[in-house]
Amino acid sequence: MEISVQQGNIAEQAADCIVVNLFEGVTEPAGATGAVDKALNGAISRLIASGDFSGKAGSTALLYADGGVAAPRVLVVGLGAAEKFDTKAARKSAATVYKTLAKTKGVKHFATIVHGAGIGGLDPAAAAQALAEGTVLAAYRVPNYKREAPENGPERCTVVEFDGSRVATLAQAVQRGAQIGAGVNLARDLSNEPPNVLYPVAMAQRAQAMAEATGLRCTVLGEAEMSALNMNILLAVSRGSANEAQLVILEHAPAGTEQQAPLIFVGKGITFDTGGISIKPSERMEEMKHDMSGAAAVIGAMQAIAQVGVARRVIGVAACVENMPDGNAFRPGDILTGMTGKSTEILSTDAEGRLILADAVAYVARFEPKAVVDLATLTGAIGIALGTQAAGLFDNNADLEAALMGASAQSGERLWPMPMWEEYMEPIKGDMGEVKNSGGRGGGVSTSAKFIEHFTEGYPWAHLDIANVAWSTTERDAMTPKGATGFGVRLLVDLAESY
């Protein structure tokens, strides 16, 4: 999807369609919408007066121009109430435009004004970034393995700004939004890929290719290197699979930041999860190809961080493992000792995500991090607690929590703080090992977080349980498709810039 910015009058754009907007309750269009309405001899005003278009959020009206404007079509998108309009609404409005035009035959290029920078009160650059993000996210298509070619929507978008003094600023914001959207779509691609295509080594290869294209430093540890580091808890999860585990380390260190204490992101990358010996029910097991969505979000975020040029040192770690049951697989009852020397007693091999994170969060201590944030599709219980409205946030540091909540508000990717009281350690105290990898159903979201915290090594740390938001069984809205959502990428980019 190509998005550019140019100075001009929207009514004079010779695109396949031009896009203007309207807030709910407006009876006389003003600004660019008013100018287009005048050029169309009051066609938009007549729509409003007839009651056929009210400006309700998510609504659209397609008009066919008969002169007056250079384009043959005019799309009016409703923005909802001006007092409620924010960057999240701007993203959704842009996504609605793309989805509507994708169903309109003959539209390959559209021109649009920025949504909400007038009476909506949004900063023009923030509104332009939101427009680009929403457009790129709506344009996403899942990897295609069908013989017939997929249907494609518009390929080009021109953002038109009348004030020439704003063009450079808006162009920079649009580029940033498109780069962040591309990072989200990379994460979606990784999570959507079938598990026979995206196994641990293949995932590491894609991360390496991305790093080479963006200038990130990439290191990949195989099982021999991890064994030498005593990462035996992570490696135990991999034992039942014919596919070798990989630990991917991506580093962004702009000139002058090489010695800076890094912000580190760690992603759970179970490329397929059968549950191991504690095997899952067969129903919907195919969705377990996305049990690497935490690692996918880290890889997508690192691409965006490199492309937008975040001015601090950031390291992304993806722990890529496949959890399969064979004669070599680890078992309930096993005692495992990992990189920290701490032991864990296995109650369930289907509680494997916290196991690979145990060694991954121990590994990153060598970088003396400023803070560590892990992302994992860890528990089904988080969806019982929060539905699909927010990911669960667990942490051991108030400043890091505040920074994450700020990034959540900025990115529109919601987090909700969950309890981390010491009492949650009691259910996971081991009988033979120091900790058990399952504390039972009661308080399971918090006991799983306490398990990971047990292996952290003296740095501010947060855990994001994204199991409820990383995958959608339906298309939630124009911006959120069925399948992988790419949740976490925008959040991590905003955190990297603000922390």
N, C-alpha and C positions, 0 to 999 in steps of 0.2 A: 504494500500500500504506500503510494508516494503522496506526501503531504508537503505543501509549500505555502509561503505567504507572499502576497504582493499588494502593493498600494493600488487603490482604485475604487470604483463605484460598483457595488454588487450588481446593479441593474444593467451594467454594460459588459458583464462577463459572458463570453460566448461558450459556456459550458453546456453539457447536456441537461443540467438542472441547476438552478440557484436556490439557496436555502436561506430563509429568514426565520424570525421567531416571534413569539407573542406570549406575554405573561397573562395569566388568568385574570379576568376582570377588566382588561384593557378594552375600551370600546372604540378608541381612535388610535390606530397604529402611528407610532412616531419613529424617528431615527431612520435607519436603513429600511426597516419594514414599512414605515410610512412612505418612504421614497418609492419603494417598489409598488406599494398599493396605489400611489398616485399614477405611476407609469402604466399600471393595469386598469386605470379608470375606476378605481375604487373596488376592485374585485375582492380584496381581503376584507375591507369594511363591510361589504355586502354579506360575506360569509359570517361575520360576527353578528351583524344585525339580524340575520335570519335564524340565529341560534345554532347553525351547523358547525360552528367552531368557537370554542370558549377559551382556548389556551390552556386547557387542563394538561398537567404533566403527562408526557408520553403520547399525547394525541398528535396527529398530523393531518394536513390537508394538502392535496396535490392539485395544483391549478395548471391548466394548459394555456400558455400565453399566445395571444394573437397580436404580436407586435408590442411595442412599448418597452420591452426588455430584450436583451440579446439572446437569452436562452429560450428554448421552446417550453420549458417546464419551470414552475416555481413550487417549492415545497415549504410550507409553513409548519414549524414544529412548536408545540405547546410546551412552555417552561414551568407551568404551575404558578403558585403564589410567589410573588417577588420576595416577600419577607422570609420565605423558607428556602430560597434558592441558595445553593452552595456549590462547591467544586464537585461534590458527589453527584448532585443533580445535573451539573454541566456535563460530566462524563456520560451519564445516562441519556441525556438529550442528544449528544453527538452519536452515541451508539444507536439510538432510535432512528436517527436520520439515516445512518448507514444501512441498517436492516430494512428500512422502508424502501430505500433506493435500490437495494439488492433485489427486491421483488418487482422493480419497475423496469420493464424491458427497454433496452437501449441506453441506459445510463452507465457510462464508463468514467465520466469525469463530472464532478460537481464542484461548485463554488459555494462558499458559505461565509456568513459573518460569524464572529465569536459570540458565544451565548453567555449572557449574564454580566457583561462588562459595562452595561449602561445602567438602567434602573435596578438591575439585579445587584449592583454594588460590588461585584467581584473585581479584584485586581486584574487588569487586562492580561498580564502574563500568566497568572494562575488559571484564568478562564481559557486561554489559548492552549496551555499545557493539558488541561482537562479535556478539551475538544480533541486533541491529538490522541490522548490515551484512550478515550472512549471510542474513537473511530477505529484505531488499530485493534483494540480488543474485540470490537464487533465484527471486524473483518476476518477474525481467526477461523480457520478451517482445520478439522482434525486430519491427521495423516491419512492418506487415501490409498487403499489397497484394492479398490474396485477397478474393473477393466474400463468402465466408462469414465470420461473426464468429469470432474465435479463442476457444478454450476458456480460461476464466479460473479461477484458483485462489482461495484465500482472499483477502479484501479488507481484513480487519481483524485485528490482533493486539493482545492486551492482556497486558502483562507484569505479573505479580502478585507483589508483595513483601509478606511478612507483617510485617516490621519497618517501622513507619511512619516512623522516623527516617531511613531510607534512600531513601524514595520520591523526594524532590526531586533527590538526586544521581543516582539511576538514570534519572529522567526526562530530565535534561540529557544523560546519556551515550547514552540511546536516541535522542534527537533528533540528536545529533552523528553517531551511527552511521548513521541514516537519511539524513542530509544527505550524508555521504561516499558511501554506497551510491548515492544519486541521481546524484552526480557521475560515478561509474563507469558507471552506466546511460546517462547522457548521452553519454559517450565511446563506449559500445557502439552507441548509436543512430547516431551520426555515422559510425562505421566500417562499420556494416552497410548503410547506405543505398546504393541503386544509384547509379552514377556519373552517370546522366542526371538524377538528382534532386539529388545533392549534388556540384556542381561548385564551383570556388573562390568565386565570388560568393555562391552559396547558402550555403556554409559560413560565409563572413563574416557574412551576414545572420543566421544562427542564433546566432553568437557575439554579435552586437550585441543580439539579442532577449534572450539570457541575461543580458548585462551590464545591460541596462535593468531586468530583473526583480530583479537582485541588488544593484544599486548600484555595480557596477564601472564604471570609466571605460573607454571603448572608442574606439580610433582605428583606421581602416582606410585603408591606403595602396593606391591603384590603380597601374597600370603607369606612368602619367605621373609620379606622385610618386616611384616607385621609380627611374625613369629619371633624374629630376633628381638623385637621390642616387647615381647611377652603380652601381646594383645590377644590373650587366649580366650577371653569372654566373647569378643567379636568373632574370632575364628571358629569358635564352637558352633555358632549359628550357621556358619557356612559349610560345616563338615558334611552335611547330607546332600550337598549339591555338587553336580559335575562342573559347575561354573565357578571359577575362582573369584574370591572376594577382592575388592579394590578399595583403597583409601585415596581419595582425590583431594589434593591441596591446591587451591587457587589463591594467588596473592596479587593484590593491587597495592603498589607502593609508589606513589608519585615521587618525583625528585625531591629530596630533602626529608622524606618521611620514612626512609628505610629503617631507622632505629626507633621509630615511634612505637609505643605500645599499641598493638593492633586491636581493632574491634573484630571479633571472630564470630562467624556464623557456622553452625554445625548442622548438617541435615541427615536425617534417617533415610537411607536409600535401599530399602528392601525391594528389589526389583520384581520379586514375586514371593508371596507369603502363603504357603499351604497351611501354616500352623505347625509344621514339623510333625513330630510324633504325636503331639496334642492337636491332631489334624482338625481343620475347620470343617463345618458343614459344607456340602457341595453347592448349596444355593448361593448364588452371587459371588462364588469364589473367584470368578473371572475378574471381578473388580479389584482383586488384590494385586493386579499389575501396577496399581497406583500407590502402593505402600512405600514408594520411594518419592512421594510428593514433597517431603521436607527437603531432601537432597536436590530435587528438581528446582525447588524455589531458591535454594542457595546458588545453584549454577546460573539460573536465570537472573538473579539479583546481581551476581558478580559480573555478568555480561553488561548489565545496565550501568553498574557502578563504574566500570571501565569506560563505557561509551560516553556517559555524561561527565566524566572527569571529576569524581568525588575527590576532595583535596585532603584525604587522610588515608592511612594504611588500613586496609581491610583484608582479612583472610577468610576464605570460604572452604569448608571441609565437607566432603560428601562421603559418607560411609556406605559403600555399595556392596550388598550381600544378597544372596538368594537363600530362602529358608525352605528346604526340602527334606522329606523323610526317606532315608535309605539306611543300609546297614551301618553306615558310619555316622549317622545323625546323633546329635546330643539328645539326652533323655531327661524326663522328669526324675528327680533324685540325684542328678549329677551335681558335683561341687566344682565350680570354676574359679580360678584365680587369675586376675588380669594384670594390666600394666601397673596399677597402683600397688599391687600386692594384696589388695582386699579381696575377700572371697565372697562368692554368691552361691546360694543353694537354688537349684532349678525346680520350681513347682510346675511350671507350664512352659513348653517350648513355643507356645503361641504368644508369650509375652517377651518376644525377641527384640523388639525395637529398643527397649530400654537397655538391653544387653549390649547391642552394638554401640549405643551411645555411651555406655559406661567406659569403654576403652577410648572412644573418640574424644570425649570431653577430658579424659586423662591425657591423651596425646597432645592436645593444644596447650597444655600448661607450659610446655617448653618455649612457647612464644612470649611468655609473660604478658598475657593479654590485659588490655584495658577493661574489657568485658567480653563475655561469651553468651551468645543466644543460640539455643538449639531449637529446631523445628522438626516435628514428628507427627505422623498419623498414628498416634499412640494408643488411644482408648476409644472404644465405642461409647463409653459412659459420658464422654464430654458432650456428645450430641444429645444425650438425655438431659444433661444439665442446661445446655445453652442453645439447643436446636441448631439451626444453620446460620444464626445471626452473628456469631462471634466465635473466635478461637479462645481457648483457655490460656491465661497467662499465669505462670508460676515463677517466683524469683526469690532471691536471697538478698536483694539490694534495692532500697527505696529509690535511689537516684536512677538506676537502670529502669525500674518499673515506670517512673515518671517519664523518662525519655521514650520508652516504648509506647506509653499511652499517648504522648504527644505525636509520635510518628503515626500512630493509629488514626488519630483525629485528622492529621494532614493527608494521609493516603486514602482514607475511607475504608481501610481494612480493619474491622473492629476486633478489639481484644477485650476480655473481661478478666480482672484479677481474681484468682482463686486462692483458697487458704493453703498455707504451708506450715501449719502448726507442728510443733515437735511431736505431738501425740500421733501424727501420721507415721512416725517411725516405728511405733510399737507393733503394728500388724506385719511389718516386713523384717522384724528381727529374726535372724535365722536360728535354727536348732543346731546345725552343724557348721554352716557357713555364717559369715557376719550378717548378711542380709538375704532375704528371699526375694525372688523376682516377681512375686505376686502376693498382695496382701488381702486378696479376696474381693468381693464385689463392693462391699461397703467402703465408700471413700476412695474408690479405685483410681480416680483421676489424680488425687493428691498423693496417695501412696506411691504411685508410679513416678511422680515427679520427685518425691523424696528419695526414691531409689537412685535416680540419676544424680541428684544433688550429692549423695553419698560418695560419688566418684569424682566430683569436682575438686580442684586443687587450689583453693585460696584466692579466687578471683570473683568479681561480680558475675552473676550467672542468672539467666532466665530461660525458661522452657516454655515453648508454645505448642500446645496440643492442638493440631489442625485437622484431626481426623474427621471432624464434622463439617469443615468448610473447604477441604481440598478437592472434593468430588461432588458432583451434582447429578442426580438421576434424571433431572429434567432441565430444560433451559429456564433458568430463574428469571432472567430479564435479557434485554438486548445486549448487555455487556458480559453476561455470565452464561456460557454455553452448557449444554449437557456434556458430562464427562469431566475432565480435569479443569479446574478453575484457575490454577496458577497463583493461588492465595499465598501471600507472604512476600512476593517480589517487591511490590510497591512499598510495603511497610519497611522492608530491610533497606531499600535505597534511601528512604526518608530518614531512617535511623542513622545510617552511615553519614549522612550529611549534617545531622543535627547533634549527634552525641559527642 
